[in-house]
Amino acid sequence: MALNKIFSRKNVFLVVLIVVVAFSLSALSYQQSSHISQQIEQMSTSDIRSNADIQTHDLANLVSNEISHVQSVSQMLSKSPPIQGGDFEKAKETLNQAEDSSGRIVDFYMWLDKDGRLVWLSKMNQTAYQQYKDFDLSYRLYFIHPRDTHEVYYSSVIDSNDRIHRLYISYPILKEEAGGTILTPASPPGTSSSTSVNSSSGENNATQGQFEGIIVAGIRTDIFGKLLEGQISPNLQSQVGLLDNRGIILYSNHTEYMGKNVFGYKFQSFLGGFDAETGRAMNEGFKAALAGNSGSRDIAMGGDGNKATFVYKPIILDGKQFGALYVIASHAQASDTAALVNAQKNLSTGVIGVIGASALGIIFAILLWNKRLEETVSARTGELKTANEQLKAHDKMQTEFVNIAAHELRTPVQPIVGMIDMLKYRLDSNGSGNGKSRVEVTEEQLALMDRNARRLQKLSSEILDATRIEAGTLRLDMEVMDINDKVRSVIADAKSMVPSDQSIDIQFKPATDDSGRPIPLLVKADKLRIFQVISNLVRNAIKFSAEGGVITITTDKREDGYAIVSVKDQGAGISAEVLPRLFTKFSTDRERGGTGLGLFIAKNIVEAHGGRIWAENNKDNKDGERGATFSFTLPLAATKPC
């Protein structure tokens, strides 16, 4: 409908005002919410950076303290009287007690003699002791370095004999000489220190004791890593890594890189999975940390836009660098917070928009209400008019059917009634005065009454079938049969359908195999109903065939699993007006009589069997004088007929 028919000037002004106000409020709310969202995300990100820096500092101190503690215990053990004096039983007890008191990261303490052979491993049972006693570990660097330098040794990651990654801290056992010496504090991995420091003056002292073996502390990297991860709040979504001072990865969440150099091919290939800027930033951070510097950088994590803060810090033991620790803290929590604010922003904007749209909709509803009432009345009036026309058409159809039925009934009834009246008259005439009560009936008279009685029977049957079809109560008694047999039966009966004064040739061409021999066409169908369909088509062809015409019935097997039956005549063909409604009720043409129910019934019977029926004028039809072909299909059966 045209808007100018609905809106007045006042209505237009009101609508425009509501739209402007709703749009302005939505824009203002959206802008303010966006600003707040950005501020919240920035504050959350800043908090994450700060927390990551604090975490890294605390974890670095934790590593330093834990390693220093293990170092002190190892030094104490190397100087303990039982080990210095070679008292095996007391030394075992001392080592076992040292493991119990050494905190959370020590896996064991081990005592090797001066030849690098195993003397005792803390908490070792007697069976294991007998198996590993005097086990030669002299090839290990953690033995060679203290033996040759008389210095403390820190290993990188070593794949132990039991396939477990460990770090090793080893102290030489030196027989102290007069004047007393202490060892130089440990040389972290990758550095060298060969001097001793006098405990009183701090000056270099070259005095060396006699080498008698080493004390080794074994630290499992996975337990050490879990200790570090346990210090991180799960809400911060952080990852932690530990390097020695050569860049060897001592611990990482990605265990496959443990023991690899961060600047080596394998780990650099892993960094290559990120964007180039992230890889560059992390490599620069690693270099800075290994050079003794602390810092942090923001990096991109993957291609989904997520960011993280990369914090690194050196680990110092006794004034020398042991390695570096790094933490990667995801910004996902800040992004999630911003996403929630954005969702709230969108919701608020949407609510304002909905309110404005609702107000606008209410105005439209009120303005359109009267118009729609008018349209509803008009539509109902149109529906009533259409229903009235349908009733008229139905009445007309009923009238036509009554007329057709009356005509079809009168046609066979009149000869029968006339013949009966004539026979009654003859009976009365012959019986006058002589007592006769019989009258002679000729074969021709009997045939006339039989033919017209059967015509009445067919008419009543068609009307009953049409009623059953419309009511959906048409029943089928299905069985497997050869459809060629039904065609032959129809042809045999069709001779009685041909008028006595007319000569029509009915030919049958059944389906054949490759050698030309007829083959059965098995279908599962109601024998009587299929006979009825074929009879209707043949009767229809006879009705519209001229003197000397030929009716050809063919059957064939199609590749799609259907049998096809065709009835071809040489009559006048089907007019263009009748063809579209040929299979509807009361479709009659050609002025040949009939109820117009035969093809309607045939169509419904075929479709009830899962087939299809159609009609077409023959292709060589000229001016509608070369006849038509009626065809129908039925699904082929897979079994033999009973």
N, C-alpha and C positions, 0 to 999 in steps of 0.2 A: 504494500500500500504506500502511497505517496506521503512523505513526511509532512508536507504542507497541509495535508488534510488532518493531521494529528496535533501538530504544535501551533500554538499561538505565540505572539512575541514574548509574552510573560513566561510561557513555558520554556521557550528557547533560552531566555536569559537565566532562568533558574538552573537549567541543565548545564549551561556553560559555566556558571558560578561554581557549581558542585564539582565539575571536572577540574577546574583550575585549582580550587582549594585542595582537593584530594591529591592532585599531581604535585603541588607545592609541598604539602606535608610529607609525601613519600620521598621526594628528592631531598628535603632537609633531613629527614630521619636516616636516609641511606648515607648521606655525606657524614653526618655525625657518628653513625655507627662504624663507618669505614675508618674514621680517624681514631676512634676508641680501639678498634680491632688492631690497627697498626701499633698503637702505643702499648697495648697489652702484649702483643707478640714481641716487640722490642724489649720490654721489661722481662718477659719470660726468658728470652734468649740471653739477655744480660745475666740473669740469675744462673742460667745453665753454665755460661762461661765461668762465672765466679765460682760456682760449686765444683766445676771440673778442675779449676786451678787449685782449689783447696784440697780436693780429693787427690790430685797428683802429688801435691806437696806432702800430704799425710802418708800416701802409699810409699813415696820415696823414703821418707823417714822410717816407715815400717820395715822396708827392705833393708835399709842401713842398720837398723837396730837388730833385726833378726840375724843378719849375716855377722854383725859384730859380736853378738852373743855366742853364735856357733864358733866363731874365731877364738873368742876368749876361752871357751870350754876346751877346744882342741889344744890351745896353748897350755892350759892347765894340765890336761891329760898328759901331754908330752913331757911335762916336768914333774908329774906325780911320782912319789917314791916307789910305788909298786912297779911302774913301767921303767923308771930309771934303774931300779934294782933287779928287774927281770923276774919279779914275783908273779908267776902266771895266775895263780888262783885269786890273789887280791886284785891283780890287774883286771881280770874278767869282771869281778864285782864292781870295780871302779868304772869300767866302760859301760856296764849295764845301768848303773846308777846315773851316769852322765846322760845316757839316752833318755831316761825318765825325766830328767830335770832340764832338758835342753829346749824346751818350748815346742812349737807346733810344726816345725818344718824339717827336723832331722829325721831321716829314715833309719840311720844306724851310725855307729862309730866303729872304725876298723883299725886294727893294729897290725902293721907289717914289719917284719924284721929287716935287718940291714941288707938282706939279699932280695927283698921284695916279696917274701913269702908270707902267707896269711898266718898270723898267730892267733887272733881272736876277732870275732865279729859280734857286736853286742846283741844280746838276746838270742844267740845261736843255740839251738838245741844240740844234744849230744850226738844224735844221728848225723845232723848236718856238719857238726864239727869233725867227725871222723871222715866225712866225705871230702870236705874242703880244707882240712888241715894241710898246711904247707903249700896251699895253692899259689902258683907263681903269678904275681901281678907286677913283676919288675918291668914289664914292657909299657906299662901305663905311664903317661906323662906326669900324673899326679904323684908318682914315686920318683921318677927320674929327676924332675926339677928340684924337689927338696934335697934329694941325695947329692946332686951336683952343686947346688947353690947354698944349701943350708938355710933356705928361705921358705917362708909360707907360700903356698901355691893355691890359686883359685882357678878352677877349670871352667871351660865353657860347657855346653851341653854334651854329655857323653852317653852313648847308647850302651848301657851296661850289659853284662853277660846274661841277665834275666830279661833283656829287651825292654827295660824301663829307662826313660830319660832321667838323668840325674846331673846335678852339679856336685863337684867335689872340692872340699877345702882340706888341704893336707899340711901338717906341721912336722918338721923333722924332729926326731928324738936325738938330742945331743947330750953327751956326757959333759956336764959342766966342769970347767977347769977353775983353778984358783983365780980369783979376781972377779969371777961372776960376769956373765954376759947375758944379754937377752937378745931375742931375734928382732931384726928389723920388721916393722909392721908389714903386713902382707902386700905383695905386689899383685894388684888386680890383673885380671886376664889381659894378656897382650903387652904387659909392661915388664920391666926387669929391674930388680933391686938386689944388690948383693952386699949391702953394708949392714953392719950391726950398730945399734945405738945404745950407748951406755945409759943405764937406767938412772944414773945420778946426774950426769953432766950433759947428756944429749950429744956428746961428741962422738965422731966415728971411732969405732974400736974394732980392730981386725982380729981380735981373739976369737977363735973358733973351737967348738967342742968336737968330740969324736962322734961320728954319725953311727947311730944304732938302730935306725928304722924310722917309721913315720906313723903318725896318727891321722886317720882320714875320716872326715865327716861327710856322709852321703845325704844329699838333699834331693828329694823327688820333685821334679819341676811341676808335675800336675798338682801335687799337694800344695806346693808353694803358690801356684797360680790360683787355686781355689781359695787359699788364704787371702790373696789380694782381692779376688772377686767378692769374697764375703764381706769385705770392708766397704763395698760400693752399694749404695741404696738402689734397690731394683727399680724404683720410680724414675731414676735418672737415665736408664737405658744406656749404660756406658760399657765400653770394652777397654781392657787393660793389656799392655804388653811390656815385656822386659827384655832389654838388650845387654850384652856384655860390652866392654869398651872397644871391641873390634867390630861391633855391629851384628854379631851373631844373636839370633833370636833365642833367648832362654825360655820365654813363655809367650804364648799367644792363644787367643780363642781359636784360631785356625791351627790346630796341632800339626798339620802337615808341613808347616813352615818352621817348626821348632828345629834348631840346629842349622838353619839356613841364614845366610847373610842378607840383611835388608837391602843391600845394594847388588846382590847376586841376581842371576837371570830369573830364577823361579819366582822370587818375591816381586821383582820388578814386573814380571809378566802378570802377576796378580794385580799390581797397581795399574797396569795398562787397561784393566777392565773399567777403571774410572775415567773421568775426563782428564785431559792433559794438565789442567791447572791443579786438580787435586793431587795427582802424582807428583808434580813439581813441588807443591807446598809440603807434602809429607816427607819427600826426600830432603828438602832444605831443613825441615824440623829435625829429622834424624841426625843430619850432619851437625846442626847447632847443638843438639843434646850431647852428642859424642865429643864435641869440642868443649863441653863444660858449661853450656848456656841453657837457660830456661826460656820458655816462650809458649805462645799459643797461636793458632791460626784457624779460621773458619774454612771448612772444605765441603764440597758437594759429595753426597753419598748416593751413587747410582744415578740413573737417568730420570727418576721420578720427581726431581726437584727438592728432595729432602736434604737438609744440611746438618752438619755436626761441627763441634769444636774439637780440634786436635791440640792437646796440651802435652808438652814434653819437659823433662827435668832430669839432670844428671844425678847419679847416686854416688856419694862420696863416702869412702871408708878411710878413716885415719888420715884425712887430708889428701887422699889419692882417689881418682875416679874408678869406681868399680864397673859402672855401666850407665844405662839410662832407662828411665821408665816413661811410658807414654799412656795417655788416656784419650779415648775418642768418645765424646759425649754427644748423643743424638739430640737434634733440636725438635724431634717429633712431638715432644710434649708441648713445646711452645706452639708448634704448628697446629696441634690438636686444639689447644686453647683458642688460637685465632680462628680455627674452623668453627668452634662452638659459638664464638662471638659473631662470626659471619653468618652462621645459621640463624642466630637470634636477630641479627640485622635484617636478613632476608625475610624472617618471619614478621618482624615489626613492619617492614615496608609492605609486605604482602597483606598484613592485617589492615593497614591504612588503605591500601588499594582495594581490598575486598569491601571495606566499609563504604568507600566512595562508589565502588561499582554497585554495591547493594542499594545505596541511596538512589543512584541513577536508575538501577533496575526497578526500584519501587515506583519511581516517577513514570518510567516507561510503562510499567504494569498498570498504573492508574489511568494513564492516558490511553493505553490500548484496550482497556477493559471494555468500554462501550463499543469500540470498533469490533472487538472480537465477539462480543455478544451479537452484534449485527451479522457478522460473518457466520457465527454458529447457527443463527436462525436461517440465514440464507442457505447454509450447507444442509441443514436438516430438511429445508424445503426441497432442495435439489435431490436429497436422498429419497424423500417421499415420492417425488416425481419419477425418479428412476425406478423405485419399487413398484409404482403404479404402472409404468411402462412394462416392467418385467411381468407383472400380473396380467396385463393385457396380452403380452406375447405368449404367456403360458395358457391363457384362455384361448387364444387363437390356435395354439398348438393342440390343445385339447379338442377344440372344435374341428380342426383339420383331421385329427386322429379319428374322432367320432365319424366324420364324413367318410374318411377312407375306410374305416372298419365297417361302416354301414354299407358302403358300396361293395367292399370285398365280401361281406356276408350275403348281401342281396344277390350277387352274381352266382354263387353256387346254390343258394337256397331256392331261387326262382325255378331253375330246371327241376330240382327235386320235388318242390311243391306241385309244379305243373304236371310232372310225371305221375305223382301220387293222385292228383285230382283226376287225371285221365284214366288211371287204372281203376279208381273208385267208380267213375262214370261207367266204364266198360263192365265193371263188376255188377253195378246196379242194372245195366241194360241186359246183360246176359242172364241175370238171375230173375228177370221179370216173368212171372207166371210159370216157370219151369223148375224153380227150386235150385238152380245152379248157384254155387258160392265160390267158384274159382274163376281166375282170369289168367290168361296167358301173358307172360312177361318175356320179351325177346332179350337176346344177349346184348343187343345194342342199348336197350332201355336200362338193363341192369348195369352196364358199363357206365352209362351216363350218370346214374345215381351214385355208383361207387366213386367215380372220379370227383364228383362234386362234394360228396361226403368227406372224401380224403382232403379235398381242398379246405373244407371247413375245419377238419382236424388240424391241418397244418397251420391255419390262421390262428386257431385257439392256442396251439403250441407256441407259436411265435410271440403272441401277446403274453403268455405265461412266462416264457423265457426272458422277454424284455423286462417284465416286472421283477423276476428273480435277480437279474443283472443289476438293476437299479437298487434293489434292496440288499445286494451283496450276499445272496443266499444260493448262488449258482453252485452246485456240487459237481465234482469231477471224480469219476472212478478210474484211477490211473492204472495202466498195465502196459507192458512192453508189447508192441505190435509192429508188423511190417506195413508201412503206410501205402505201399504199392497195392497190397490186397484191398485196402479201403477204396482206392481209386478204381480198381477193377469192379468192386461191388457197386460203386456209384454209377459207373458206365453201364453196368447190366441193368440197373434200375432206371437209368436215364432214357432208355428207349420208350418207356411209357410216358415220359414227359414231352416227347416230341409230338407235335400235332400230327394227326393222321394224314393231313393234306400237305405235309411239309417234309422235305428230305434234307436231313442234316447229318453229316458224317462226323462222328466223334472218334478221335484218334488218341492213343496213349503211347507215350514215349518214356518208359521207365529209365531210371539210372542204370548205367552199364559200367563194367570194368574196362581195362585197357584192351581186352580182346573183343569187346562189344557185347558181352553176355550180360543180361540183366542181373542186378545185385539187389539184395533186400536193403531197405532203409528202415532201420529199427528206431522207433521213438517210443517214449513212455507217455501215453496219452489216454484219454477217455475215448474208447472206440466209437460210441454212439455220437458223441459231440463232434469228433473229427469227421465222421461220416456226414453229419449235419452241415459242417462247414463246406466240405467238398460239394455236397449236393446243392447247397445254396449258390455256390459259384457256378456250377454246371447249369443249374436251372436258369440262373441269370444270363449265362452265355446263350442258352437255347432261346430264351425270351427275346434276345436282341439280335439273333442271327437270322439272316434272310434265307430264302429257298436256295438249296444247294451249298449252303455255307459249311465251313469246316471248323470244328472245335478241337483244339490240340491241348491235351493235358500232359505235362512233363513233370518228372521228379528228378532230383539230383542231390548229390552230397557236396556241401560246401566245406572249404578248408577250415572255417571257423567253428566246426563242430555242429552245424545245423543242417537239417534236411529242408529242401525248398520244393514247394508244389506250385505250379503255374497253370492257369487256365486261360488260354488265348482264343478269342473269337474273331470273326471277320464282320462284325456288325458295324454300327454307325459310330462307335467310339463314345467317349465321355465328353460332355460339353464342359467348357471352361467354368461355367457357372456352378455346375453340380460337383465337379471334381474336389474342391476343398471340403465339402460337407458330405462326401459320398458315404462315409461310414457312420454318419449320425442317424438318429431316429427320424423316421418319416421322410427320408431322402428319396424322392421318386422323381423320375424324369422320363423322357422318351415316350411319354403317354402310353405306357404299356401296362399300367395297372400295378397292383401289389401294395402292401402296407408300408413298404420302405423300412421294414424291421430286419430283413434277412441279413444285409451286410453289417448292420449294427450288432446283431447277435454274433455273426461270424467273427467280427473284430474282437469282441470281448472274450469269446471262447479261445481264440488263438493267443491273445495276450495273457489269459489265465494259465496257459500252458508254458509261458515264458517265450513265446514267439512274437512275430510281427507280421502284419498284413498290409498290403498296399495295392494300388491300381495305377495304371498308366496307359495312355494311348500308345498304340504300336508305332514304332519309329518310321515306318513307311506310310504312316497315315497321311492321306491327302484330302483336305477339305472335310475331315471328320468322317471318312467313309471306309476306313480300313480296320476298324475294330479296336479292342482294348485287351490288355492282359492283366489278370488278377493273380497275385502271388502271395504266399504266406510261408513262414518258416517255423520249424519246431526243433527243439534241441534233440540231437541224436542220443539214443540210449546205448549203454555199454554191454547189455546182456541180450541173450536170445529171447524171442517171444515164447510165451507159455503155450 
